[in-house]
Amino acid sequence: MFNLLTEQAKKNAAAEYRFRFWVVVCVFVCAEILLAFAGGTLSFISLRAEGKRIASDTAAQERARDARAGSALISSVQETGARVAVLAEHIPVSLSYGIATFVSLRQSEVRILA
């Protein structure tokens, strides 16, 4: 009888240890899943914030590049306007004035026939 009680106690103890083992395994697995989920969530949040920062930096760089291109275009138009103004001031209005200027520049060896 003592042997039967001992065997039954061993079976009960083995069943109890198996139950405790599976409880511990389930707790560790659930803890790992929760930690992975929390880490993934935090990574997602930080990556999203980084993406927003990069997008705002890119937008700022594009605005600065557009501003530089606009100022370069404005300065180019101003330079062209100044050149046109200089040319407009120094161009002779009549053809006779240009011919008279050309004749006054000729040297004594050069003869203009026609």
All heavy atoms as an XYZ file, in Angstrom:
869
protein
N       0.798     -1.177      0.000
C       0.000      0.000      0.000
C       0.853      1.257      0.000
O       0.506      2.228     -0.645
C      -0.880     -0.061      1.242
C      -1.671      1.134      1.460
S      -3.291      0.767      0.862
C      -4.154      2.102      1.391
N       1.903      1.162      0.772
C       2.805      2.310      0.817
C       3.366      2.601     -0.569
O       3.533      3.749     -0.946
C       3.915      2.051      1.841
C       4.849      3.203      1.968
C       4.431      4.348      2.613
C       6.121      3.149      1.449
C       5.281      5.418      2.741
C       6.971      4.217      1.575
C       6.559      5.367      2.219
N       3.679      1.542     -1.330
C       4.197      1.728     -2.684
C       3.159      2.389     -3.581
O       3.503      3.230     -4.420
C       4.621      0.389     -3.289
C       5.895     -0.110     -2.665
O       6.665      0.673     -2.123
N       6.116     -1.407     -2.722
N       1.889      2.047     -3.443
C       0.841      2.656     -4.247
C       0.705      4.140     -3.925
O       0.535      4.972     -4.823
C      -0.502      1.951     -4.018
C      -0.638      0.549     -4.589
C      -1.957     -0.048     -4.186
C      -0.521      0.585     -6.103
N       0.784      4.487     -2.656
C       0.703      5.896     -2.269
C       1.913      6.680     -2.777
O       1.796      7.824     -3.197
C       0.590      6.018     -0.747
C      -0.710      5.523     -0.132
C      -0.631      5.621      1.390
C      -1.873      6.340     -0.644
N       3.074      6.042     -2.719
C       4.287      6.703     -3.204
C       4.208      6.935     -4.705
O       4.570      8.002     -5.198
C       5.515      5.851     -2.861
O       5.496      5.539     -1.480
C       6.778      6.573     -3.171
N       3.708      5.921     -5.419
C       3.585      6.070     -6.878
C       2.577      7.166     -7.220
O       2.798      7.963     -8.126
C       3.152      4.742     -7.520
C       4.218      3.673     -7.537
C       5.401      4.080     -8.395
O       5.184      4.656     -9.493
O       6.542      3.851     -7.971
N       1.480      7.197     -6.517
C       0.459      8.225     -6.765
C       1.003      9.610     -6.439
O       0.736     10.573     -7.155
C      -0.792      7.933     -5.922
C      -1.964      8.820     -6.237
C      -2.451      8.663     -7.673
O      -2.385      7.594     -8.252
N      -2.931      9.752     -8.230
N       1.780      9.738     -5.371
C       2.384     11.021     -4.996
C       3.370     11.471     -6.064
O       3.446     12.657     -6.411
C       3.064     10.897     -3.646
N       4.127     10.495     -6.621
C       5.071     10.845     -7.692
C       4.328     11.333     -8.929
O       4.725     12.306     -9.568
C       5.940      9.638     -8.046
C       6.984      9.294     -7.034
C       7.778      8.092     -7.509
C       8.769      7.624     -6.461
N       9.495      6.433     -6.920
N       3.223     10.651     -9.273
C       2.441     11.059    -10.440
C       1.838     12.448    -10.220
O       1.850     13.295    -11.122
C       1.333     10.052    -10.727
C       1.817      8.767    -11.320
C       0.651      7.825    -11.571
C       1.158      6.495    -12.076
N       0.069      5.530    -12.266
N       1.322     12.680     -9.024
C       0.748     14.000     -8.725
C       1.827     15.088     -8.764
O       1.588     16.190     -9.252
C       0.060     13.980     -7.368
C      -1.233     13.194     -7.396
O      -1.777     12.931     -8.468
N      -1.710     12.795     -6.222
N       2.985     14.785     -8.230
C       4.086     15.760     -8.234
C       4.543     16.041     -9.652
O       4.799     17.198    -10.027
C       5.238     15.244     -7.390
N       4.641     14.973    -10.472
C       5.053     15.162    -11.866
C       4.036     16.008    -12.612
O       4.392     16.903    -13.397
C       5.252     13.810    -12.542
N       2.747     15.756    -12.382
C       1.701     16.548    -13.038
C       1.772     18.003    -12.576
O       1.616     18.933    -13.380
C       0.328     15.941    -12.748
N       2.001     18.206    -11.296
C       2.120     19.571    -10.765
C       3.323     20.293    -11.364
O       3.234     21.467    -11.735
C       2.230     19.499     -9.242
C       2.313     20.845     -8.548
C       1.015     21.632     -8.633
O      -0.064     21.026     -8.806
O       1.084     22.869     -8.541
N       4.451     19.601    -11.460
C       5.648     20.216    -12.066
C       5.422     20.533    -13.540
O       5.858     21.573    -14.030
C       6.863     19.325    -11.884
C       7.371     19.268    -10.461
C       7.746     18.061     -9.898
C       7.464     20.421     -9.695
C       8.201     17.999     -8.589
C       7.924     20.368     -8.389
C       8.279     19.164     -7.844
O       8.736     19.122     -6.547
N       4.749     19.642    -14.274
C       4.437     19.917    -15.676
C       3.543     21.147    -15.798
O       3.756     22.013    -16.638
C       3.757     18.696    -16.312
C       4.719     17.686    -16.882
C       4.010     16.719    -17.824
N       2.924     15.977    -17.180
C       3.067     14.831    -16.544
N       4.262     14.256    -16.470
N       2.032     14.236    -15.986
N       2.541     21.223    -14.940
C       1.634     22.370    -14.955
C       2.391     23.671    -14.674
O       2.221     24.667    -15.373
C       0.512     22.159    -13.926
C      -0.408     23.339    -13.814
C      -1.349     23.597    -14.801
C      -0.332     24.192    -12.724
C      -2.196     24.680    -14.684
C      -1.167     25.287    -12.626
C      -2.108     25.532    -13.604
N       3.241     23.637    -13.645
C       4.036     24.837    -13.325
C       4.978     25.202    -14.464
O       5.178     26.377    -14.773
C       4.837     24.600    -12.039
C       3.977     24.585    -10.812
C       4.818     24.377     -9.580
N       3.966     24.285     -8.390
C       4.423     24.124     -7.177
N       5.731     24.005     -6.973
N       3.594     24.065     -6.156
N       5.589     24.189    -15.079
C       6.488     24.437    -16.205
C       5.748     25.148    -17.344
O       6.238     26.136    -17.890
C       7.089     23.110    -16.703
C       7.880     23.245    -17.963
C       9.138     23.806    -17.943
C       7.344     22.828    -19.185
C       9.876     23.941    -19.111
C       8.061     22.962    -20.354
C       9.338     23.519    -20.323
N       4.555     24.665    -17.700
C       3.811     25.282    -18.793
C       3.310     26.679    -18.421
O       3.228     27.558    -19.282
C       2.663     24.384    -19.242
C       3.188     23.214    -20.023
C       3.174     21.908    -19.654
C       3.852     23.272    -21.278
N       3.790     21.126    -20.599
C       4.218     21.965    -21.636
C       4.197     24.279    -22.159
C       4.892     21.645    -22.796
C       4.855     23.971    -23.326
C       5.196     22.676    -23.644
N       2.989     26.907    -17.163
C       2.603     28.250    -16.720
C       3.780     29.205    -16.892
O       3.626     30.316    -17.408
C       2.099     28.222    -15.255
C       2.001     29.628    -14.690
C       0.761     27.504    -15.171
N       4.963     28.773    -16.464
C       6.157     29.619    -16.600
C       6.461     29.881    -18.070
O       6.773     31.014    -18.467
C       7.356     28.966    -15.868
C       8.653     29.664    -16.208
C       7.123     28.970    -14.369
N       6.355     28.839    -18.901
C       6.605     29.017    -20.335
C       5.612     30.010    -20.928
O       5.993     30.910    -21.688
C       6.542     27.654    -21.065
C       6.489     27.843    -22.575
C       7.730     26.798    -20.697
N       4.356     29.879    -20.594
C       3.342     30.812    -21.109
C       3.598     32.240    -20.636
O       3.448     33.198    -21.403
C       1.943     30.354    -20.675
S       1.398     28.875    -21.533
N       3.981     32.385    -19.374
C       4.283     33.726    -18.853
C       5.462     34.329    -19.602
O       5.425     35.496    -20.030
C       4.550     33.676    -17.334
C       5.168     34.971    -16.844
C       3.261     33.373    -16.590
N       6.537     33.565    -19.818
C       7.698     34.088    -20.546
C       7.348     34.421    -21.993
O       7.770     35.451    -22.523
C       8.861     33.108    -20.493
C       9.648     33.176    -19.223
C       9.856     32.044    -18.463
C      10.179     34.371    -18.771
C      10.570     32.099    -17.285
C      10.909     34.440    -17.607
C      11.105     33.297    -16.853
N       6.571     33.562    -22.628
C       6.194     33.823    -24.023
C       5.338     35.079    -24.117
O       5.554     35.936    -24.982
C       5.464     32.592    -24.623
C       4.801     32.928    -25.936
C       6.429     31.434    -24.797
N       4.380     35.205    -23.222
C       3.535     36.411    -23.224
C       4.366     37.661    -22.937
O       4.156     38.712    -23.555
C       2.417     36.266    -22.195
S       1.172     35.059    -22.678
N       5.303     37.550    -22.006
C       6.168     38.694    -21.698
C       7.008     39.076    -22.911
O       7.172     40.270    -23.228
C       7.055     38.372    -20.497
N       7.550     38.094    -23.614
C       8.346     38.383    -24.813
C       7.500     39.040    -25.893
O       7.935     39.985    -26.559
C       8.976     37.086    -25.356
C      10.111     36.563    -24.516
C      11.317     37.474    -24.547
O      11.591     38.055    -25.611
O      11.974     37.604    -23.508
N       6.281     38.547    -26.074
C       5.390     39.133    -27.082
C       5.049     40.578    -26.724
O       5.087     41.466    -27.575
C       4.116     38.274    -27.229
C       4.466     36.945    -27.899
C       3.049     39.005    -28.035
C       3.329     35.945    -27.917
N       4.743     40.819    -25.454
C       4.444     42.186    -25.024
C       5.651     43.110    -25.177
O       5.512     44.260    -25.610
C       3.944     42.188    -23.581
C       2.541     41.622    -23.369
C       2.219     41.577    -21.874
C       1.522     42.457    -24.101
N       6.833     42.628    -24.819
C       8.034     43.447    -24.978
C       8.314     43.735    -26.449
O       8.703     44.855    -26.812
C       9.237     42.756    -24.328
C       9.264     42.764    -22.804
C      10.432     41.921    -22.295
C       9.361     44.185    -22.284
N       8.126     42.738    -27.294
C       8.341     42.951    -28.723
C       7.337     43.956    -29.275
O       7.679     44.841    -30.069
C       8.239     41.630    -29.479
N       6.101     43.843    -28.859
C       5.077     44.780    -29.298
C       5.385     46.198    -28.823
O       5.270     47.157    -29.581
C       3.709     44.334    -28.780
C       2.594     45.241    -29.194
C       2.135     45.264    -30.501
C       2.002     46.084    -28.269
C       1.111     46.103    -30.878
C       0.976     46.930    -28.635
C       0.522     46.951    -29.944
N       5.784     46.319    -27.551
C       6.127     47.641    -27.015
C       7.335     48.219    -27.736
O       7.352     49.411    -28.077
C       6.394     47.538    -25.512
N       8.347     47.392    -27.974
C       9.527     47.872    -28.691
C       9.195     48.269    -30.115
O       9.683     49.286    -30.623
N       8.353     47.493    -30.768
C       7.940     47.840    -32.128
C       7.155     49.125    -32.168
O       7.319     49.949    -33.077
N       6.283     49.311    -31.173
C       5.497     50.544    -31.113
C       6.402     51.744    -30.896
O       6.253     52.775    -31.569
C       4.460     50.446    -29.974
O       3.647     49.297    -30.201
C       3.592     51.675    -29.906
N       7.336     51.626    -29.972
C       8.259     52.740    -29.730
C       9.126     53.020    -30.951
O       9.389     54.183    -31.290
C       9.121     52.451    -28.503
C       8.377     52.407    -27.163
C       9.322     52.004    -26.050
C       7.747     53.754    -26.878
N       9.566     51.968    -31.627
C      10.360     52.157    -32.841
C       9.535     52.837    -33.915
O      10.015     53.732    -34.613
C      10.863     50.814    -33.367
O      11.748     50.231    -32.464
N       8.283     52.418    -34.060
C       7.407     53.041    -35.049
C       7.208     54.517    -34.751
O       7.272     55.360    -35.653
C       6.052     52.317    -35.077
C       5.057     52.958    -35.980
C       5.155     52.791    -37.347
C       4.041     53.730    -35.458
C       4.243     53.390    -38.185
C       3.117     54.328    -36.282
C       3.217     54.153    -37.661
N       6.987     54.832    -33.486
C       6.774     56.235    -33.101
C       8.028     57.057    -33.375
O       7.956     58.158    -33.926
C       6.350     56.326    -31.625
C       4.942     55.749    -31.459
C       6.409     57.759    -31.120
C       4.533     55.562    -30.008
N       9.187     56.543    -33.009
C      10.423     57.302    -33.221
C      10.741     57.427    -34.711
O      11.191     58.482    -35.168
C      11.585     56.658    -32.476
O      11.856     55.376    -33.002
N      10.493     56.367    -35.481
C      10.729     56.454    -36.929
C       9.766     57.424    -37.590
O      10.137     58.148    -38.519
C      10.608     55.079    -37.582
C      11.767     54.123    -37.344
C      11.455     52.766    -37.948
C      13.039     54.679    -37.947
N       8.543     57.456    -37.118
C       7.578     58.391    -37.679
C       7.987     59.829    -37.376
O       7.912     60.701    -38.242
C       6.196     58.096    -37.102
C       5.121     58.892    -37.736
C       3.769     58.419    -37.321
N       2.768     59.250    -37.960
C       1.502     59.153    -37.753
N       1.054     58.219    -36.942
N       0.651     59.945    -38.348
N       8.439     60.080    -36.153
C       8.908     61.420    -35.798
C      10.129     61.795    -36.632
O      10.253     62.933    -37.093
C       9.224     61.486    -34.311
N      11.035     60.845    -36.823
C      12.222     61.104    -37.650
C      11.821     61.390    -39.092
O      12.379     62.273    -39.738
C      13.168     59.895    -37.583
C      14.461     60.080    -38.312
C      15.394     61.068    -37.646
O      15.177     61.404    -36.471
O      16.334     61.516    -38.314
N      10.842     60.651    -39.603
C      10.357     60.894    -40.964
C       9.754     62.272    -41.109
O       9.976     62.956    -42.110
N       8.993     62.703    -40.105
C       8.415     64.051    -40.148
C       9.512     65.107    -40.111
O       9.444     66.117    -40.811
C       7.454     64.253    -38.978
C       6.150     63.523    -39.142
C       5.237     63.779    -37.951
C       3.923     63.037    -38.091
N       3.046     63.258    -36.941
N      10.550     64.879    -39.293
C      11.648     65.847    -39.217
C      12.378     65.921    -40.545
O      12.701     67.008    -41.031
C      12.623     65.467    -38.099
C      13.702     66.512    -37.857
C      14.769     66.001    -36.898
N      15.505     64.874    -37.422
C      16.477     64.956    -38.332
N      16.809     66.105    -38.842
N      17.105     63.871    -38.735
N      12.630     64.770    -41.150
C      13.321     64.741    -42.440
C      12.481     65.425    -43.510
O      12.996     66.177    -44.342
C      13.671     63.294    -42.833
C      14.785     62.770    -41.930
C      14.087     63.196    -44.294
C      15.079     61.297    -42.105
N      11.175     65.197    -43.484
C      10.289     65.828    -44.459
C      10.291     67.348    -44.294
O      10.331     68.089    -45.285
C       8.877     65.280    -44.321
N      10.275     67.831    -43.041
C      10.299     69.277    -42.827
C      11.648     69.868    -43.234
O      11.705     70.962    -43.788
C       9.983     69.609    -41.369
O      11.005     69.133    -40.519
N      12.747     69.132    -42.977
C      14.056     69.602    -43.409
C      14.139     69.655    -44.931
O      14.681     70.607    -45.505
C      15.171     68.693    -42.877
C      15.392     68.845    -41.384
O      14.834     69.799    -40.800
O      16.112     68.014    -40.810
N      13.585     68.647    -45.595
C      13.587     68.619    -47.052
C      12.772     69.773    -47.608
O      13.188     70.432    -48.563
C      13.025     67.278    -47.557
O      13.805     66.220    -47.000
C      13.061     67.197    -49.055
N      11.621     70.033    -47.010
C      10.780     71.147    -47.457
C      11.505     72.478    -47.259
O      11.456     73.360    -48.134
C       9.455     71.139    -46.705
N      12.199     72.625    -46.142
C      12.955     73.864    -45.893
C      14.082     74.025    -46.906
O      14.332     75.133    -47.402
C      13.511     73.860    -44.469
N      14.765     72.933    -47.217
C      15.832     73.002    -48.221
C      15.276     73.355    -49.599
O      15.883     74.131    -50.337
C      16.583     71.679    -48.287
C      17.458     71.417    -47.088
C      18.091     70.038    -47.109
O      17.767     69.211    -47.962
N      18.989     69.782    -46.177
N      14.115     72.797    -49.946
C      13.504     73.132    -51.235
C      13.091     74.591    -51.283
O      13.280     75.254    -52.306
C      12.299     72.224    -51.491
C      12.670     70.799    -51.816
C      11.455     69.901    -51.965
O      10.312     70.394    -51.819
O      11.654     68.704    -52.229
N      12.538     75.109    -50.183
C      12.163     76.530    -50.157
C      13.396     77.413    -50.280
O      13.381     78.424    -50.988
C      11.410     76.841    -48.864
C       9.986     76.335    -48.858
C       9.179     76.940    -47.708
N       9.770     76.649    -46.401
C       9.491     75.603    -45.655
N       8.631     74.719    -46.085
N      10.056     75.428    -44.480
N      14.481     77.028    -49.607
C      15.717     77.818    -49.701
C      16.272     77.766    -51.118
O      16.724     78.792    -51.659
C      16.753     77.294    -48.710
N      16.239     76.571    -51.747
C      16.725     76.447    -53.116
C      15.857     77.278    -54.072
O      16.374     77.970    -54.950
C      16.731     74.983    -53.537
C      17.296     74.765    -54.925
C      17.377     73.303    -55.331
N      16.078     72.652    -55.166
C      15.888     71.545    -54.478
N      16.880     70.947    -53.862
N      14.696     71.012    -54.374
N      14.533     77.257    -53.875
C      13.647     78.059    -54.709
C      13.905     79.543    -54.510
O      13.873     80.321    -55.469
C      12.187     77.729    -54.399
C      11.803     76.321    -54.849
O      12.562     75.735    -55.665
O      10.764     75.809    -54.389
N      14.170     79.935    -53.258
C      14.460     81.346    -52.982
C      15.764     81.765    -53.651
O      15.854     82.859    -54.227
C      14.534     81.582    -51.474
N      16.794     80.886    -53.589
C      18.058     81.222    -54.253
C      17.869     81.313    -55.762
O      18.415     82.206    -56.407
C      19.119     80.181    -53.913
C      19.695     80.309    -52.528
C      20.932     79.438    -52.354
N      20.681     78.040    -52.596
C      20.320     77.152    -51.667
N      20.177     77.553    -50.425
N      20.115     75.884    -51.968
N      17.098     80.377    -56.317
C      16.855     80.402    -57.761
C      16.071     81.653    -58.137
O      16.350     82.287    -59.163
C      16.106     79.149    -58.196
N      15.109     82.026    -57.305
C      14.333     83.240    -57.574
C      15.192     84.484    -57.495
O      15.085     85.379    -58.340
N      16.064     84.548    -56.483
C      16.928     85.728    -56.367
C      17.946     85.766    -57.506
O      18.275     86.840    -58.010
C      17.639     85.741    -55.012
O      18.536     84.642    -54.914
N      18.423     84.593    -57.947
C      19.338     84.559    -59.090
C      18.620     85.018    -60.351
O      19.181     85.758    -61.172
C      19.899     83.152    -59.274
N      17.370     84.614    -60.514
C      16.595     85.029    -61.680
C      16.324     86.521    -61.643
O      16.448     87.203    -62.661
C      15.274     84.244    -61.717
C      14.359     84.512    -62.896
C      15.056     84.105    -64.200
C      13.064     83.742    -62.741
N      15.999     87.046    -60.470
C      15.762     88.481    -60.337
C      17.027     89.268    -60.644
O      17.000     90.264    -61.371
C      15.231     88.805    -58.922
C      13.803     88.276    -58.778
C      15.273     90.304    -58.643
C      13.256     88.356    -57.375
N      18.183     88.814    -60.118
C      19.431     89.532    -60.394
C      19.787     89.421    -61.866
O      20.306     90.382    -62.456
C      20.563     88.996    -59.521
O      20.844     87.644    -59.865
N      19.507     88.288    -62.503
C      19.767     88.141    -63.933
C      18.901     89.100    -64.744
O      19.370     89.735    -65.695
C      19.508     86.698    -64.363
O      19.583     86.579    -65.762
N      17.641     89.231    -64.362
C      16.742     90.170    -65.058
C      17.206     91.605    -64.842
O      17.196     92.420    -65.770
C      15.287     89.960    -64.572
C      14.378     91.082    -65.045
C      14.767     88.619    -65.046
N      17.649     91.913    -63.636
C      18.136     93.268    -63.364
C      19.400     93.570    -64.172
O      19.546     94.666    -64.720
C      18.412     93.437    -61.872
C      17.148     93.494    -61.036
C      17.434     93.510    -59.554
O      18.528     93.177    -59.115
N      16.422     93.868    -58.757
N      20.321     92.584    -64.258
C      21.532     92.792    -65.057
C      21.189     92.969    -66.526
O      21.754     93.831    -67.210
C      22.480     91.601    -64.891
C      23.150     91.529    -63.546
C      23.982     90.271    -63.389
O      24.130     89.527    -64.372
O      24.478     90.030    -62.276
N      20.268     92.169    -67.029
C      19.860     92.301    -68.433
C      19.199     93.645    -68.666
O      19.457     94.304    -69.684
C      18.900     91.155    -68.809
O      19.531     89.907    -68.529
C      18.518     91.211    -70.259
N      18.377     94.082    -67.728
C      17.752     95.403    -67.842
C      18.793     96.517    -67.861
O      18.681     97.479    -68.634
N      19.823     96.388    -67.011
C      20.883     97.401    -66.991
C      21.653     97.403    -68.311
O      21.988     98.466    -68.842
C      21.828     97.140    -65.826
N      21.924     96.228    -68.868
C      22.634     96.161    -70.150
C      21.800     96.779    -71.274
O      22.322     97.498    -72.119
C      22.968     94.711    -70.486
C      24.052     94.129    -69.621
C      24.292     92.695    -69.960
N      25.291     92.111    -69.068
C      25.470     90.833    -68.879
N      24.712     89.953    -69.523
N      26.386     90.398    -68.047
N      20.512     96.467    -71.261
C      19.638     97.046    -72.286
C      19.581     98.556    -72.138
O      19.602     99.292    -73.127
C      18.229     96.406    -72.207
C      17.227     97.177    -73.043
C      18.295     94.963    -72.659
N      19.544     99.037    -70.906
C      19.520    100.491    -70.680
C      20.808    101.133    -71.176
O      20.775    102.195    -71.812
C      19.315    100.776    -69.194
N      21.950    100.498    -70.925
C      23.226    101.047    -71.397
C      23.266    101.047    -72.917
O      23.676    102.027    -73.549
C      24.412    100.234    -70.819
C      25.708    100.583    -71.519
C      24.535    100.502    -69.331
N      22.825     99.956    -73.521
C      22.804     99.898    -74.979
C      21.830    100.904    -75.570
O      22.106    101.511    -76.608
C      22.438     98.485    -75.448
C      23.494     97.410    -75.233
C      22.931     96.058    -75.638
C      24.749     97.713    -76.022
N      20.701    101.103    -74.924
C      19.709    102.055    -75.430
C      20.224    103.484    -75.349
O      19.894    104.314    -76.191
C      18.415    101.912    -74.650
N      21.037    103.775    -74.351
C      21.579    105.138    -74.218
C      22.663    105.413    -75.256
O      22.807    106.523    -75.728
C      22.164    105.333    -72.819
C      21.118    105.348    -71.722
C      21.745    105.378    -70.344
O      22.984    105.411    -70.246
O      20.987    105.343    -69.368
N      23.460    104.417    -75.650
C      24.618    104.655    -76.500
C      24.393    104.306    -77.970
O      25.281    104.483    -78.777
C      25.812    103.867    -75.979
C      26.276    104.342    -74.619
N      25.548    105.172    -73.798
C      27.417    104.107    -73.939
C      26.206    105.412    -72.686
N      27.355    104.768    -72.727
N      23.231    103.823    -78.330
C      22.972    103.507    -79.736
C      22.574    104.797    -80.451
O      21.680    105.504    -80.001
C      21.843    102.459    -79.866
C      22.325    101.136    -79.308
C      21.381    102.302    -81.305
C      21.285    100.044    -79.318
N      23.247    105.088    -81.587
C      22.844    106.291    -82.334
C      21.448    106.093    -82.937
O      21.101    105.021    -83.391
C      23.895    106.419    -83.429
C      24.681    105.169    -83.405
C      24.390    104.434    -82.150
N      20.701    107.179    -82.919
C      19.312    107.102    -83.347
C      19.215    107.085    -84.868
O      18.422    106.370    -85.444
C      18.511    108.274    -82.760
C      17.097    108.269    -83.248
C      18.570    108.236    -81.249
N      20.066    107.825    -85.515
C      19.964    107.901    -86.979
C      21.178    107.247    -87.625
O      22.246    107.130    -87.044
C      19.859    109.359    -87.416
O      21.064    110.032    -87.111
N      20.998    106.816    -88.861
C      22.063    106.166    -89.609
C      23.138    107.171    -90.014
O      24.314    106.837    -90.059
C      21.465    105.488    -90.846
C      22.390    104.606    -91.655
C      22.959    103.483    -90.787
C      21.687    104.044    -92.854
N      22.737    108.401    -90.254
C      23.719    109.423    -90.664
C      24.710    109.722    -89.543
O      25.893    109.949    -89.794
C      22.993    110.696    -91.100
O      22.264    111.215    -90.009
N      24.231    109.673    -88.292
C      25.125    109.885    -87.154
C      26.157    108.761    -87.088
O      27.341    109.025    -86.847
C      24.308    109.953    -85.853
C      25.164    110.081    -84.617
C      25.774    111.298    -84.287
C      25.379    108.999    -83.765
C      26.557    111.413    -83.160
C      26.155    109.100    -82.640
C      26.742    110.318    -82.336
O      27.516    110.428    -81.224
N      25.764    107.543    -87.342
C      26.682    106.409    -87.334
C      27.694    106.506    -88.457
O      28.887    106.219    -88.270
N      27.255    106.909    -89.624
C      28.194    107.051    -90.760
C      29.174    108.177    -90.482
O      30.371    108.045    -90.762
C      27.410    107.271    -92.067
C      26.634    105.995    -92.416
C      28.335    107.653    -93.205
C      25.703    106.155    -93.582
N      28.696    109.280    -89.951
C      29.580    110.409    -89.636
C      30.610    109.986    -88.590
O      31.794    110.356    -88.685
C      28.765    111.588    -89.138
N      30.210    109.212    -87.608
C      31.141    108.724    -86.589
C      32.167    107.793    -87.209
O      33.367    107.878    -86.910
C      30.387    107.982    -85.474
O      29.386    108.836    -84.954
C      31.309    107.574    -84.361
N      31.727    106.900    -88.107
C      32.643    105.985    -88.779
C      33.630    106.745    -89.662
O      34.814    106.433    -89.687
C      31.838    104.979    -89.630
C      32.693    103.986    -90.341
C      33.353    102.989    -89.641
C      32.860    104.057    -91.716
C      34.138    102.063    -90.298
C      33.656    103.141    -92.379
C      34.293    102.139    -91.665
N      33.165    107.759    -90.377
C      34.053    108.560    -91.243
C      35.054    109.331    -90.402
O      36.222    109.483    -90.780
C      33.214    109.498    -92.138
C      34.079    110.506    -92.876
C      32.398    108.686    -93.119
N      34.643    109.817    -89.246
C      35.573    110.572    -88.401
C      36.662    109.669    -87.827
O      37.729    110.150    -87.476
C      34.810    111.274    -87.285
O      34.324    110.319    -86.374
N      36.418    108.371    -87.749
C      37.398    107.438    -87.217
C      38.407    106.974    -88.273
O      39.421    106.388    -87.913
C      36.703    106.207    -86.619
C      35.884    106.456    -85.355
C      35.191    105.165    -84.944
C      36.754    106.966    -84.231
N      38.128    107.182    -89.530
C      39.019    106.657    -90.566
C      40.351    107.388    -90.528
O      40.428    108.570    -90.173
C      38.367    106.752    -91.936
C      38.295    108.156    -92.501
C      37.699    108.103    -93.884
N      37.550    109.475    -94.384
C      38.440    110.050    -95.179
N      39.487    109.406    -95.582
N      38.252    111.311    -95.572
N      41.362    106.693    -90.950
C      42.692    107.280    -90.977
C      42.955    107.803    -92.382
O      42.219    107.542    -93.330
C      43.721    106.232    -90.587
C      43.528    105.760    -89.143
C      44.533    104.708    -88.761
O      45.386    104.333    -89.538
N      44.407    104.200    -87.534
N      44.059    108.482    -92.541
C      44.344    109.122    -93.817
C      44.646    108.120    -94.928
O      44.392    108.385    -96.092
C      45.510    110.110    -93.679
O      46.649    109.397    -93.216
N      45.171    106.914    -94.627
C      45.478    105.947    -95.652
C      44.256    105.218    -96.164
O      44.272    104.660    -97.252
C      46.409    104.837    -95.153
C      47.702    105.164    -94.512
C      47.647    105.333    -93.008
O      47.067    104.495    -92.276
O      48.219    106.306    -92.570
N      43.223    105.133    -95.391
C      42.046    104.395    -95.771
C      41.123    105.310    -96.556
O      40.838    106.413    -96.131
C      41.323    103.814    -94.541
C      40.070    103.088    -94.930
C      42.247    102.941    -93.734
N      40.697    104.855    -97.741
C      39.783    105.659    -98.569
C      38.441    104.951    -98.646
O      38.394    103.763    -98.952
C      40.346    105.821    -99.979
C      41.684    106.525    -99.955
C      42.196    106.765   -101.334
N      41.892    108.144   -101.653
C      41.607    108.581   -102.842
N      41.597    107.792   -103.874
N      41.350    109.861   -103.037
N      37.425    105.642    -98.344
C      36.078    105.102    -98.477
C      35.546    105.567    -99.807
O      35.400    106.755   -100.077
C      35.191    105.581    -97.314
C      35.756    105.110    -95.987
C      33.761    105.077    -97.511
C      35.034    105.603    -94.787
N      35.229    104.605   -100.688
C      34.750    104.950   -102.020
C      33.235    104.883   -102.113
O      32.633    105.665   -102.857
C      35.368    103.993   -103.052
C      36.913    104.043   -103.104
C      37.422    102.978   -104.075
C      37.379    105.405   -103.527
N      32.679    103.943   -101.484
C      31.224    103.846   -101.610
C      30.632    103.525   -100.249
O      31.216    102.930    -99.405
C      30.857    102.746   -102.583
